[in-house]
Structures are given as structure tokens and as C-alpha cells.
Amino acid sequence: MWKTYIKIAFRNIWKAKQITFVNVVGLSVAIAAAMLLCMTVYKEFSYDNFHEKGNRLYSVSKVLHEPEKISYMPNMPHPMGPTLKAEMPGIVNSVRMGNNSVALRVNGELKSISTIYTEPSFFNMFSFPVVKGEAKLGLTDIVLSEKSAVTLFGDSDPIGRQVELKTGDTWKALTVTGILKNAPENSSVGYATLIRLENHPDYTTNNNNWFNVSLETFVELQPGTDPETIRRASKAFLEKYFGEDIARQKNGGAKPGDYGAYQLLGLIPMREVHFSPHSNLGGEKKMLVLMLLFIAAFLLFIASINFVNLTLARSFTRAREVGMRKVMGAGKWQLSLQLWGEALLLFLISLLIGSLIAYLLLPGYNALFKSGVSFSLLLEPKFIAGIVITLLVVTGLAGGYPAAIMARAQTLMVLKGKMTTGKTNYFRNSLIVTQFVFSCLLIIATLIAWRQMDYLKNKPLGYNTSEVISVPVGPKENGKAVLERLRADLKGQPGIISMTGANANFGMGLDGSASTSIITWDSEGRELKAHWLGIDHDYAKTMSLQLVDGRDFSTAMASDSNGFVINEQMARQFGPGKGQVGFRFHLDDEDPTEYHVVGIVKDYHFKSLRQEIEPQLMHVLNGSDNVRYIFVRVAPGGLAASMDRVAAAWNRAAPQTPFIGSFVNENTDRQYRTEATLTKIFISGGVLTIIISCMGLFAMAVLIIGQRTREIGIRKVLGASAAGVVALISRDFLLLVGLAILIASPVAYFLMNQWLKEFAYRTDIHWSVFVLAGGLAMLIAALTVSFQSVRAALMNPVKSLRTE
Amino acid sequence: MIQLRNITKHYPVGFGKHEILKEVNLEIGQGEFVSIMGPSGSGKSTLLHILGMLEDASEGEYLFQNEPVHKMNDKKRTQLHRGAIGFVFQAYHLIDELTVYENIETPLLYKNVPSGERKSRVADILDRFNMVAKKDLFPTQLSGGQQQLVGIARAIVAEPSVIFADEPTGNLHSDQARQIMELFSELNKKDGITIVQVTHSDLNAGYGNRVIQIKDGKLQ
């Protein structure tokens, strides 16, 4: 029996080659895309699932109830971890981690590598297996990952070997004690090297400081401890150590949150860190990942719709066979199974081709979306189970539904060929509409996201982005010294206009780092808050900031060390009569230093356009707070030549550090990576849905025209023109697409409006977007159908009549 | 073997109903060769469909081999279709995707006949109908008469006790028709298969041993 089923399935596939081809190609593409997307989603949701103590590990953050808002602090001060462990019942262990880039000397060779300053409990709490040596982290020890062991030592055995760590201007010898397996791709905690926290340059100043927050802190709870009890207990704990802060919040008019607390600890479960907006290790947008899953699902969905539609349409020709089989005594089950089996066969073929496509596309996909998934994921039992379930569900729906309809139909009706009733046409049409609703939705979303990206890229930011080169200094060099060397070197060189430095970059530079410092202080009972930026002189000049009043910092003025250049928002925050050049103030009621305003610059977007411009204080960098980024303003002509000139000068000034300069506009564009990725997803998803929908439409046109050959022939004999016939056939399809546009537009408007709300600065949703998207969908659909309809219309009527 | 008692069939039309069969009483015994005749629209096809359990009567009782058909469930009817009943259609209704051999084999597959026996039974029939040479051809490669031969071969391969034929020669010219009717006659006499056919032709009716005239849904 099975043999005949398979035989007849193959003969059927062969008989309807064109349609089968469309079916298989559409499905394969959908499966390939869905597979890639699901692998990404799977990876994202599998983050940190490998820690043995995973369900007892929590990342510590702090929730602050401030007068106007609730804010979250992802970083903890140095004493937090040990004190929590000592004083808070239920917490059995804690680990602190500070991530930084360090300079190491191995055999006299200088290497820059990232490290985690941490403590031995790291090995105890997290499950990162040791491959060699032991997980021992004494004050003069260093632990490497497999990868960095190769980077630092090549093929030789690093255990017991010495490296020298640059701390300030001295070198400290460390011994390699162990090598850890590389952190898995799905680990929030990544590492290249591990060094004791005590080796951090700021350890002594920060060790007992509760107010300088810089460390990731994780705690391990006693088995059976409810994190909520820790949260409740943290109120008293925080009142003990942050009493002043809390009093200030209270005075400022903040409303207390849970348990009447102004400050509470937030414990983020290990498995949720990756998606948590309140952890520095996480921040992955769950929305985005779910969107991927959604796109994967609906790609499969529309490909399945094609399948259902084509099978239903073809059931017309299959009807006689089904009817005859019923007369011969085939059970409903046997018939459904046979038809479902045929669907399954097609799906298996598509699955094979789809897997192959996915395999071939994987490198490109990883590059495009920076997803870092590997094909070995496919072999995970959960993933295989997922594929099997999806296969069964999709074949069940796409193959089983038409099968069930045919199998259940009245034998006599089927035998008489009365299969395509009005009801199935409704069903079929609503499926086509659904497909095009999705397609239009994605086209509209793409257009809106595109416009917003365009807006973000082209909105004037209030400073020069296209002619300023930003160079990260890196950990090996003293930034101020390098800046001075560059100044001397490049002075008077053609194309170089001016130069400055700062301790934070614009946007995201090639070192992949971005930072924000915020300072709050009390001023006459009012809490003031400002972004805190350290700059070198000539900052306003180099960045083309517009001075509203006063002047830039200058080398000539010694008093500048207590001066500030502020922005207009800051001036406004100081209040009328105060925010002006020469205004004197204290940053703390107890701090005797008197500061003054040197200059006021026009508001500029020093952060991304997602945020409103906030008050900013800029001070002159000196001492330990060093220049970390150097900015060089160059002349508008010959940008590339200037870049080369700066690079050459850099190599003379800092030969140990490779030059990774970039123009500031590249950096500011980079901060919209999420949006850029989203746009890419929209576009790819949109293109795929349209292609698959159109394949379905194409095949449907083939079938419908096939069924209407006689009608078309008669109409032509009666004098219908070719154009008339094309219009007749296309009209039905285009009506469906039009309906889809009407449904999709409001939905897209609503969704994209939500998305745009994330930006403080955004474009409006213009009506032309909908017209354009609708026109595009209409045009593509019309073209697709016309391939077939024109052919049918031009056919010799005698010929088409003879086919009946 | 077949007993119809007060069989009525009507379809709803608007607020009223359209009666196709009215109070039909009919008995057909084992081994009979019955021809149902009547003008177009008289209800003869409907009667055949009811006899063949492809349609249900609206009212009345139908006993097939002394079992009440009107009380049977789908499963039992499917069982009868597999074993006891064979069909022959005017349009042959062969499965285009299957070869002659496979078409004939299909009823046996549904009857769960073991592979060896299946082969021998299909071979016997092919032999008997002189179609061995054509067993690997597809229906579209055969003439109408040959297709109908395959249709009959398929109907009898499961060894039914009754064959219902709906204008089996309607699409054939007279030579082919004669051949088919002789075959029916032989099956009736030699194999003892009960045959009920619907026909327009007196000539064809002549092969049977009883003619039932039907007009406006009533047996004459």
C-alpha cells in the first residue's frame, strides 16, 4: 500500500511540475529563513543556561526612586559584594567583576587584551570548566581563556609562565595558573583573562567607597532562598549604607516604592540577565528577538498558505481519484493519510533543500546580523524536536486540511467533479489576503524604519561630525601625553585645523565602547543632575560647538581647572540669573571648592537621538582622569588624505597602539545598530514574504487560468480583446491585494508609531508611505499575475477550446 | 439479496421539495441481471446510487443481504464497498496516475489482500480480459473500450457479489458496447455475480433477465 502511495505521490508531483516547483522553492526558502532565525532565537534564549548553580545566581542592581522617575543602577560599589555576603542572611557567596582593557608584556612583547578584575569566587559560582592548570587566582596570578592563551603564548604551554601587567607607570609580574575553556557564545559573562580585583589601578581609592559604582556584582543564594526576601531585607541594608542619599531622595519629593523603600536591590536571575535592560551584561532587546521568531513563524505560515491554496486548487483535478478510491472502499483515514503523506513528502524535500540553503547562507547571515550562531545548534535534541514538531504541525495544517476536505466530501459530488465550491474560494481568497497583509505590513514597516534611519543620520547634531576624526587612545598610553605629541607633530600640517581630547567618545567608536557619567548634587535643597564630561582645551573649536556666551577652555588660563563649560540645558537648570558666564557654585554643600562657568555652548546631541538633550557639565581633564579619546578636526577637502596624515602621526606618537580612528559620523551612525539591524530584518523579511506570496499568486494564476481556459477561449471568440482578458483575470487578484493593503495600513501605523516612540526625535508617519507601499504591492502582484494572464489572453482561442 | 421498501428521495428546493423517487418497492435476488431503464431525469441514476450506498434515501427501508443499510454506519458501508459491491461508471473513473495493473490492484489494497495473492488475482483477471500486454500502460493510453474493460476488471477483482453499472456503454461505440455487455452476461452466468445496470439501450437491456422501467420517480 505504501509503495503505491509513494509511487502515486511522485507521479502527481511530476505531473504538476511547475506548481510543485513553486511549492518546493517557496517552502525551502521559508524553511531556510525560519531555520536561521530560529537558531538565533534559540541562542538568545539559551543565554547562561549552562551554569550549574544557575538558578541560585543573581546579578545585583539597584532601584532608585527619584522625584521624577525611577532609575536603575546596574553597577555596584566595591564594598557591596562582600558586605552583602557578610550581612545578608541567605546570600552565601558573591563575586565582583570589573571589565577593562589592559596592557600585558609577554617575553618583552607588549599586548593589549581585555581582562576581568575579579576574585576567586568567580570559579566557584560560575561553571566555566578548567582545561589546564587550576582555577586559582592569587594576588599575583592570572587565568587565561584558551583563546587568549594562544594569543599570548602561541603553542607553548603557558602554565607557570610569567606576564607583566601595566599598572600606572610600573609593571607587575603575574603567574599564569590556569586556562579556562572559552566562554560559550551564549554566555553573558565573557572573558579573555582574569586578574584579581586588587590589581585594578583604582582599587585603593574605591575599596571602601560606597559611592563610586563600577563593578558587576553577582550573588549566590542559599538553596531555597526566595530572592524576594533579599529584596525586602535590602531596604534596611541600603538605609544603613546610603542613608544620606535616601534622605536626599525623600527631601526631593520622591515617592517610595515597594516596602516603602526609596532604594531597593534588584536581583536579576542569571538566566534573565541577557534580556535585562538593567544589567550592563544584558540589554538585548527581547522585542527584537521575539520579532525574529514572529518573522520566522509567518514566513513558514505564508509558505504553508501557498501550499494549502495550491493543494486545494489542485484538488479539483484530484477529485476523481479521491472519489473513485472512496467507491472502492477507502476509509476517510486512509485517504487523509495518503494526501497528508504527499504533503509530508514535499515538505521533506523542502526541508532538505531548505537546510542546504541555510547551511550555505549561514556565514553571510552571521556577518549581516552579527548573530554568531553555528550549524551545530541543529543537532541539539531540543532543536530537532522543534523541527519535527513544526514539520508535523505545518504538514498537518497545510497537507491535512485539504486532505480532510477532500476525504470528507460527498463521494458523489467528488465523482461529478464538483469540488471547488464557493466556500473553498472564500477560504482560498482569505488566505491570499492574509499573505499580502503581512507583505504590506513589512513593506510599510521597512519604509517607516528607513525614513527614521535617514532622519537620524541626517539630523544636524549641533556639532561637526563629518570632518572630525575620533581616535581611541587605548590602555597602553597616557592620553594627555599622546595628545600633546600629536599636537606638536601635526601643528601647521595642511588640512589639520585643531585638536582636542575627552574622556568619552561621540556615539560608538571602533573600540566598541561608550560611556556616560552622571553627577548629582544638592544645591539649596534642590537636586541637580548633569552629564559629566572631561575635555581638553579647544574642545568647542574642534567639535564646532557654537558658543552662546563666554569661551572655550584655554591653556593660558590657570583658573580653568575649577571652571566649567556648560550647555544651555544646564544653564536653564541653574535657573534664571544663575546660568551665565561667571556664575559661581559649589558641587556639594560640604565641598569648599568654588566652581564657575567659563562658557555656555548651544545644546548639541552628545547622546543618541533616542534621548532628549540633558544638562551637561564639561571640565578640564587633569591628573588621573585622563584623555581617552582624541579628536582631530580636519579641513573639508581631502578627508582621506587627512585621515592618513593623522594615522601616520599617531604611529609616531603611540607606536605601541594600532590606530583605530574613525570619523565621528561613522561613530554616531554606529549607535543606531539596533535600528539598523531592525531595518535589515524588516527588509529581508519583507523581500522574502513578497517573493513567497508572489510565488503563491503565480501558481494560483496558473491554476485558475488553467480552469478558465475554455471561458477565455469563448470570450475571445465572442470578440474580447487581449487587454480585456488580462484585466478580467487580474482584477480578481488585485482586489484581494487592495483589501490586504486596507487591512495592513492601520495595523502598521499603530505598530510603527509604538516603535517611533522610543526616539525623542523622530519623523512623522507620512500618508505617502502607505500609498507607496500599497502601490508597490499592487505593482508586484500585477506583474506576477500578468505573466500568466497575458499568455492566456494571447493564446489562440481555437487551441484553448480544443483542450476541453 | 436487495430489498427496497417505500424508498423515497427528495431534495429541498426553496420552501418545498423536489421528489426524485417516490415510494419505490423493489426486490432483486441473488444472481439476477437487472436493467433499469427510463427517460432522462426519471430517477434511475439516483436509484442506482442509493442501491450502491453512494447516496442515502430520504425515507424508506433498504436491506442489503438482509442487513438494514439505512441503519449502517460509515465504517460498515466502507466494508461493503471493499468486498461486496463493485462499481462501473460511464466515464470509467480510472485513476490517471496509476497503470492498468495498479488500477486493478487498488481495491485489493484496500481489502488488505496479501501481496502474493494480490499478484495472482490481478494476473488472472488480466489474463481473462486479454490485457496482459497492456498492464503497464496508463489509462490515457487506452481506447474507451479498453478503459471500460479495466474499469470492469477493477470492479470484479475483489470478487463482489453485486456490480452496479451506471450506463457502462454510454461512451462507447456499438462494437465495444457489445463486447462489454457480453462480458457482463458472462460474469452473471459463469461467476454468479448479481448485476444491476442503468441503460438507455433496449439492446443492452436484452442481455439481462429483467427490466425495470422507471418514470417520474415511480417504478412502472
Interface residues (C-beta under 8 A of the other chain):
Chain A: M1 T4 K7 I8 R11 N12 K15 R320 E321 G323 M324 R325 K326 V327 M328 G329 A330 G331 K332 Q334 T411 L412 L415
Chain B: H49 G52 L54 E55 D74 K75 T78 Q79 L80 H81 R82 G83 F87 F89 H93 L94 I95 D96 E97 L98 E102 E105 T106 P107 L109 Y110 K111 R154 A158
